[in-house]
Amino acid sequence: MDTRLTSRARILRAIRSVPRGKVSTYGAIAKAARLPRAARLVARVLHTSLGLPWHRIVGASGQIKLRGDQFIEQRLRLEAEGVTFRGSRVRMALHEFQLAKPRLPTPSS
């Protein structure tokens, strides 16, 4: 089985689980997909996939990582969903979605 496909599928599932009006971080998505320290892979999957709620994924402390027009578009999309900001950062205490912790396989008896 292709491990990259499985990793990608887990990342996609985690991204799609973030509801409207909430945000998550690249790192939290990676952890939920059982890929700790793979935040850059999350960014790559977002960049190469269509139909995802990409705007709901932000940097570790709530900052939008995109620049220029993409920054403006992401902020406007988040504000349209009711997400609020303090300066240029999402108010994570109010809007961060707590992803389910990944389940580890249980040992066989």
N, C-alpha and C positions, 0 to 999 in steps of 0.2 A: 504494500500500500504506500502511496506517495505521501510522505510526511508533510510536505509543503501544502498539499491540498487539505489535509486534515487541519493543519494550523490555520490556514486561510478560512476554512469553514467555521472554526471556533471563533476567530476574530470577527467574521461577518455576523455570527449569531450574537456575540456580545454587543456589537455596534447597534444592531437592530433592536436590542432589548432596551435601549435608552429611550424613555418615553418623551413625548412632547412636553416642553417646559422644563426639562431637566438636561443636565450636561454630565459628561464623564471626561476623564483624562485619557491620553494615549497610554500612559502607564497602567491605569486601572483596567482598561480594556485588555491590555496584554496579560495582566495577572488573571483576569476572569477567563481568558482563553488558555490558561495554564502555560503561558509563555513569559515568565517574569523577565524583565530587562529587554523586552522586544518592542518597546514603544515605537522605534523607527519602522519596524515591520508593520505595525498598525497604520502608521502614516502612509506607507507604500500601498497597503491594501485599500485605504481610503482613496488614494490618488488613482488607482487603477480599476475601481469598481463604479458601477452606475447604480442609481436608485437607492443610495444609502442616506441616512440622516447625518451626513458628514459634518454639518454645522454644529451638531451637539457634542463634538469632541474637541476639547481644548487642552492647552498646556497644563502642567502640574499645578500651578497656583491660579488657574482660571484665566490665564491670558490667551488671547487668540494668536496663534502662531503664523497665520497667513499675513500677507502684506498687500498693500495697495487696495485695488478694487475688491479683491477676495476678502480682505479684512472687513471692509464695509459691508459686503454681502452677508458674511457670516454674522456679524453683529446685528444687522437688520433682521435676519431670519430668527435669531435668538430672541430679540426684543419682540418680534411678532408673536412668539410663543409665550411671552410673559417673563422671560429671563431678564433679571436686572443686573446692573453693573455698578461697581464702585470704581470710578475713573475708567481705566481700560480693561479691568478684570471682572469676570463674572463673580457675583456674590456666591461663592461656593457653599457657604454654610446654608444658604437657602435653596440652591438649585442643583447641588451635586447628587447624582443618582448613585445609590449604593448597589453595586452589582453583586449578584450572588457569588459567594466564594466557590471556587471550583471544587468539585467533589473528587477526592482521590479514590482510586480503586481499593476495595476492601480485600484484605488477604483471604485466601481460600483456607478453609478449615481442613 
